[in-house]
Amino acid sequence: MTIANANVSLRPLVGLIGANIQRSRAPALFEDACAAVGLRGHYHLMDLDLLAGRTTADLLAAARTAGLSGFNVTYPCKEVVLPLLDEVSEEARQIGAVNTVTIGKDGRTTGYNTDRIGFRRSLEETFGRAAVDGKAVLMVGAGGAGRAVAFALCDLGVREFLIHDNRPAQAEAVAEAIGRHVGPGRARVVADPAVVLGSVAGAVNATPVGMTGIAGVPLDVSALLPTAWVADVIYSPLETELLKRAQARGAKTMGGAGMCVHQAAESFRLFTGRTADVERLRRTFVAAGGSS
């Protein structure tokens, strides 16, 4: 499979398909990364909340017609988009979710997952691999983002992987996928995350609960060990209520900014064939959102 996008120009046009994306920093990240390597890129938001009646399939067709080089995919489309694509990378198929799609000059679409490498690199930078390797970890949320996080934790050597989702079938599907990847017995579904929270080294929120526009706290951290860590895939706000409550318990925390930056760098490579400056992306990320 060719991983470089054949539909690359000096003025690449890409976009984002998802819901509740008006505060996304993806446009700033992509366009500044383009400027850094001499390209004049544009990043277009395709927000399902604003495009009444439009489906993921509709927006994919529109992206082809408009001549986009590709697009990113976020909640709630990361799993929905899979069967709509002409080709899917082995890694994205293994994960069962796509967050990056390239479009060739012939209109052929190929799906990838850069969330996995984004979360893995962010966690290694923030906590170090030892925070996961040989440890038990709890994850809340078994959708597209959760699937990528699950495989990233396997990459980091998680010993026991506990999964909770309000949709038990979703959680079971992720546990089964992890079992196929690393062997049986390493992943299991839990009905009440509060019961196991006091026995894990870390916990991850992979749901959209707590992000700007979606109120709530996805996990009761009252049983959290002060030696534990808590990660959130959300970056708007940078510090969610979940992370604030975990910090009050003495836990180390990680927001979604690092994951966003690292996955954006990998997506940029797929869209343009160029390498993004990660440190510049970090500065652009901060500048694009202030303290939000």
N, C-alpha and C positions, 0 to 999 in steps of 0.2 A: 504494500500500500504506500502511495506517495503521501507524505505528510505535509509537504510544502504546498501552499495554495497556488494554483496555476493562474488564477485571475487576479494578479497583483499589478498595480499601476503606480505611478508617482502620486496619484490622488486617490488612494484607496477609500472606499466607502463601505462601512460596516455598521452594525446596529445591535440592538438588544431587544429580545422578545420576552415579555413577562408582565406581571401585575405589580402595581404599587412601586413603580421604578422611577418616578420623577425626581427623586433625590439621589439617584445613582451617580457615582463618581466615574463610571466607566467612560463616558464621553471625554472628560478631562484627561484621564489616564491615556486613552488611545491617541487622542489628538496631540498631546504633548510628546508621547513616545514617537509619533510620526515626525514631528518637528525636529526632534533630536537626531534623526537619521536622514533628514532632508526630504521627507515626504509631506504632502499636504492632505492629511487624512480628515475624514468626517465620520462622526459616530451618531447614528440616528436612533432615538428611543421609540419603540413600538409597544405602547402600554395598553394591555388588555382592559384596564380599568377605564381608559378613555376612548377606546375603539369598540363601542357597543356592538355586540353581535359578531365580532370578528373572532375567528378561532386561530389556533397555532398554525393549522394547515393553510389558512387564508394568508397569514402574515409571511409564512415561508414562501408561498407563491408570489407574494408582492415583492419580497426580497430578491427573488430570481428576476422578476420582470424589471425591477429598478436597477439591476446590474450590480448589486452588492457583491463584495468579495467574500462576505460571510457575515455571521452574526453570533452573538452570545445568547444564551438561553438561561433564564432564571425561573424562580417559582412563579407559577405552578406547572411549568412546561418541560422540565428536564427529562421526565419519563415519557410524556406525551409525544415529544418530537421524535423519539427513536424510530418507530415504524414508518415515519414519513420520509426518512432519508434514504438516499441511494446506497450509501455505504457507511459503516460505523467501525471505528477503530477497535481492535481487539480489547484494549483496556476499557473503553467506554461500554462495550458490550458486556464485559465481565462485571463492571460496576452496575450496569443497568440504568445508566443516566448519562445524558449529554448536556454539556454547557457551552460548547463551542462548535460551530458549524462553518465549514469553508464551502464556497461555491466556485466551481471551476468555470472557465470560459464557455464550456458547453452546457452550463447550468447544473452539472452534476454536484450533488451535495454529499459531504462527508462529515460525520459527527465525531467529536472527541470529548474527553473529559479532562479539564485542567484543574478542577477543584481538588482532586486527590493530591496532586503535587503541591498545590497552593497551601492546603491545610497542613500537609506534612512538613513543608519547609518552614512555615510559620511556627508550628509547635516546636520544631527542633531549635529554632532561633530563640524562642521565648522561654521554654522550660528545659530543653535538652532531651535527647532520646531516652535517657535513663528514667524520665518521668513516666514513660509508657512501657518500656521494655521489661517484660516479665511481670507486669502489673495487671490488676483488674481495673477496667474502665467502664463507666456507664454512659450511654448515649441516649438522649431523648430526641425523637424525631427520626423516622425511617423513610423519608421521601428522597427526592433526588440529591439534595445536599447531604443528607444522612448516609446515603449509599457511598458517596465519595469519601466522606469522613471515615466510615467504617473500614474501607480498604486502606486508607492512609494510616489508620491505627494498626492495622495488620502489618503494614510495611515497617512500622516502628516497633514491632515485636510484642504487641499486647498479649497477655497470657489468657485472660478471661474477659469476654466482651459481653456486656449486659445491655439489652436494647429495650426501650419502651416507646410505644406510640399509641395514640388513642385509637388507631386502626390496627388491631392485633395482627391482621393478615399481612399488613405492610411490614411490621416488625418481624414476623415469621419468615417472610421472603428474604429479608436482609440476613437473618441468622442462617438460613439455608445457603445463601450465596457465600457467606463467610465460611461456613462449614465445607463447602466445595473447594474453597480457595486454600484454607490452612488445615483442614481436617476436622472431623466431628468432635463435638464436645467443647469447642473453644468459644462458641457464641450461644446465648440463650435469651429468650424473651422474659421480661419481668412485668407483672401486672401493675405493681406499685413501686415506682423508683425510690420512694422515701424509705422503703424497707431495706434496700441494699446500699443506700448512699453512704452509710457509715462504714462500709467495708471496702470501698473502692479508693484507688489512688487519685482518680480524676473523673470529671464528668464533662460532657459536651452537650450544649444545646444546638441541635441541628434543625430546629423548627423556626418558622418566621415569627413566633410569639415573642413580643418584646421590641420588635423593630418599630420605627416610626410609622404610625398608621395602623399598627396591630397591637393593641394593648394587652397587657398580662405578663405574668411571670411563669415560665414553663416548668419550673422545678422548685420544690420546697427544699431549701438548703439547711433547714434547722438541724439535721443529723449529720451534716458535712464535717469531716475531720479537718481541723485547722492545718494539718500537714498536706491536705489535698490541693489539687488545682481544678479550676473551672474554666472552660473555653466556650466561647459563643461564636457562631458563624456570622452573626449580625454585626454590621459596622455602622448602621445608622439607627440609633445613636452609637457613638464609639464605645460608650460605657453603658450597658443596659442595666435595668434594675436587677436582673439576675446577678450580674457581676458585682454590683454594689453590695448586695446581700452576702455574696460569697466573701468579699473582702472584709466585711464586718465580722465574719466568722474566722478571719485570719488566713483565708486561703489565697493562693496565688491565682491570678486571673489573666486571661487572654481574650481580647475582642477579635472581631473579624477583619480588622484592617490588614493584617499581614497576609491572611489567606487571599483577600481581594487583590492585593498588590502582586503576589506571586502568581496567582492564576492569570492575572491580566498580562503579566510578562510572557507567560507561556502561550496564551491566546494570541498575543501580538506576533510571536514567532510564527504561529500557524497562519495567521492572516497575511503577513508581509514577507516572511522568510528572513526577517531581520531580528537582531537581538536587542531587547530593550535594556536600558540602564535601570536596574532595580532601585538603586538609591535615589535616582531622579524621580522614579515613580512614587517612592515614599513621600518625597517633598511635594510632588504634585497632588497626591492624595490628601495631604494635610491642607494644602492651599485651597483645594476644591471644596472642602467642607468646613473649614474653620474648626471649631471645637464641637460641632454637632455629632 
